[in-house]
Amino acid sequence: MSPDSRRGKAAPSVRFVDEVVELAAVFASTTSVVTLRRAPWNGLMNDALRASTTPGFRRVAEFTPETAMQSLGKELDGFPHLVADVQLWAEVLVELTGCKSVGLRIAVMQSPMCPRLHVDLVTLRLVVTYLGPGTEFVSNHQVDRNQLGHKAGDRTDEESGLLLAPGCVQRAGRFDVVLLKGEAWPENKGFGAVHRSPPMHGASPRLVMTLDPL
């Protein structure tokens, strides 16, 4: 049976889980988004708040499991709880994908980076929002993919006909761990996770971390 035939037209492709081991749900052919719900703790919240008030806070790094502590300690010096959290999820990503190294980007956002619903030409991306509203996503069966990204012209996602049901956009919570399966995942072309940066109102920034298998 082909992967396409296993994807029912009305089958939800978004999963919410409560245990790290359940992130393996991303391997299901019908799944494009897996969100691990978790509660914040004081140390991580304090690091996130301090990072958000650091002018121009943006860190980019590439590291292997063997060099993670050295690289993260250098890039995130003074933010020990962020170091520990990034290292944890990098290890999970390596375990899930078998990649040799991981690409990190963690930055303070003052405006939405990708405000339109779109898909990424990657295999898998892990996203955590430490401050501000989390990533938004839609199940594959609730979108008209012909209207993704800039195909809708100047119309918003809500105006273009992209969304096939009212209220179908879902949002990850602060500190939730989101796995977004991309178009480059094996046999996943045409089924990549449909997602976007959330709207931002006022002067409150977002602190967002992404990890990519390399």
C-alpha positions in Angstrom: 0.0 0.0 0.0 1.5 3.4 -1.0 2.0 6.2 1.5 -0.6 8.3 -0.3 -3.3 5.6 -0.1 -2.7 5.4 3.7 -3.5 9.1 4.1 -7.3 9.5 4.3 -8.6 12.7 3.0 -10.2 13.5 6.4 -7.4 12.1 8.6 -5.9 14.6 11.1 -2.2 15.0 10.6 -1.6 16.8 13.9 -0.8 14.9 17.1 -0.5 16.2 20.7 1.5 14.0 23.1 2.5 14.1 26.8 5.6 11.9 26.9 9.0 12.3 25.1 8.8 8.7 23.8 5.5 9.6 22.0 7.4 11.9 19.7 8.0 8.8 17.7 4.5 9.4 16.3 6.2 11.5 13.7 7.1 8.3 11.9 3.5 7.6 11.0 2.8 8.4 7.4 -0.4 10.2 8.3 1.3 12.5 10.8 3.0 15.9 9.9 3.1 17.7 13.3 3.7 16.3 16.7 3.5 18.6 19.7 4.8 17.5 23.1 3.0 19.5 25.8 5.1 20.5 28.8 5.1 23.0 31.6 7.8 25.6 32.1 10.0 25.8 35.2 11.6 28.8 36.9 15.2 28.4 35.7 14.2 28.1 32.1 11.7 31.0 32.3 14.3 33.2 33.9 16.9 32.4 31.2 14.3 33.2 28.5 13.3 36.5 30.1 17.0 37.5 30.3 17.6 36.5 26.7 14.6 38.6 25.6 16.1 41.7 27.2 19.6 41.1 25.7 20.0 43.5 22.7 20.1 41.7 19.4 20.0 38.3 21.0 20.6 35.7 18.2 22.7 32.6 18.3 23.5 30.2 15.4 25.6 27.1 15.8 26.3 23.7 14.3 27.4 20.9 16.6 27.6 17.1 17.0 26.6 15.2 20.0 30.3 15.1 21.0 30.8 18.9 20.7 27.4 19.9 22.0 28.4 21.0 25.5 31.4 23.0 24.3 29.5 24.7 21.4 26.4 25.5 23.5 28.4 26.6 26.5 30.1 29.1 24.2 27.0 30.3 22.3 24.7 30.4 25.3 27.2 31.5 28.0 25.3 32.7 31.0 22.1 30.8 30.1 22.7 27.4 31.7 19.0 26.3 31.6 18.8 27.1 27.9 22.0 25.2 27.3 20.5 22.1 29.1 17.2 22.3 27.2 18.8 22.8 23.8 21.2 19.9 24.4 18.3 17.6 25.5 16.2 18.2 22.4 19.3 18.0 20.1 19.9 14.5 21.6 16.2 13.6 20.9 16.5 14.9 17.3 19.7 12.8 16.7 17.9 9.8 18.1 14.9 10.3 15.9 16.7 11.0 12.7 20.2 9.4 13.0 21.8 12.7 11.9 25.5 13.3 12.5 25.1 17.0 13.5 22.5 19.5 14.5 21.9 23.1 13.4 20.7 25.5 16.1 19.1 28.9 15.7 17.7 30.7 18.8 16.7 34.3 18.5 14.4 37.0 19.8 11.7 38.0 17.3 10.1 41.4 17.3 7.8 40.5 14.4 6.6 37.3 12.7 9.3 35.6 10.7 7.0 33.6 8.5 3.4 35.0 8.9 1.9 33.1 6.1 1.0 29.4 6.3 3.7 27.4 4.4 5.7 24.2 4.3 9.4 23.8 4.6 11.8 21.9 2.3 13.4 20.1 5.1 13.2 16.6 6.5 12.3 17.5 10.1 12.5 20.6 12.2 12.1 20.9 16.0 10.8 24.2 17.4 10.4 25.5 20.9 9.0 28.9 21.8 10.3 30.0 25.1 8.7 33.4 25.2 5.6 34.7 23.5 2.9 32.8 21.4 3.9 29.4 20.0 4.0 28.2 16.4 0.7 27.8 14.6 -0.2 24.8 12.4 -3.1 23.2 10.5 -3.9 19.6 9.8 -3.4 18.6 6.2 -7.0 17.7 5.6 -8.1 21.2 6.6 -6.1 23.2 4.0 -6.2 23.8 0.2 -2.5 23.5 -0.5 -3.0 25.4 -3.8 -3.2 28.5 -1.7 -0.1 28.1 0.4 2.5 30.8 0.9 2.5 33.5 -1.8 0.2 31.6 -4.1 -2.7 33.5 -2.5 -1.3 36.9 -3.5 -2.1 39.7 -1.2 -5.0 37.8 0.5 -4.5 36.6 4.1 -4.6 32.9 4.9 -8.1 33.5 6.3 -9.3 35.3 3.1 -7.7 33.1 0.4 -9.7 29.9 0.8 -6.6 28.1 2.2 -8.4 27.2 5.4 -11.2 24.7 4.8 -12.8 24.9 8.2 -13.3 27.8 10.7 -11.1 27.7 13.7 -8.9 25.0 12.3 -5.6 26.8 13.1 -4.0 25.3 16.2 -1.2 26.8 18.3 1.6 25.3 20.4 1.9 26.5 23.9 4.9 28.2 25.4 7.7 25.7 26.0 6.0 23.0 24.0 8.2 20.9 21.7 7.0 20.9 18.1 8.2 18.5 15.4 7.4 19.7 11.9 7.8 17.0 9.2 9.0 18.7 6.0 8.6 18.1 2.3 12.0 16.4 2.2 11.0 13.7 4.6 11.1 10.4 2.7 7.8 9.8 0.7 6.3 13.0 2.2 6.3 15.4 -0.8 2.9 17.2 -0.8 2.3 16.4 2.9 4.8 18.7 4.7 3.6 20.3 7.9 1.5 23.5 7.2 2.6 26.1 9.7 3.3 29.8 10.4 4.6 32.2 12.9 1.8 33.5 15.1 0.5 37.1 15.0 2.3 39.4 17.4 0.6 42.3 19.1 2.2 45.1 21.0 5.9 45.2 21.9 6.2 41.7 23.5 8.9 39.7 21.8 9.1 36.0 21.1 12.2 33.8 21.9 12.2 30.9 19.5 14.6 28.0 19.1 14.8 25.7 16.0 16.9 22.6 15.6 17.5 21.0 12.2 19.2 17.6 11.5 22.3 18.0 9.3 
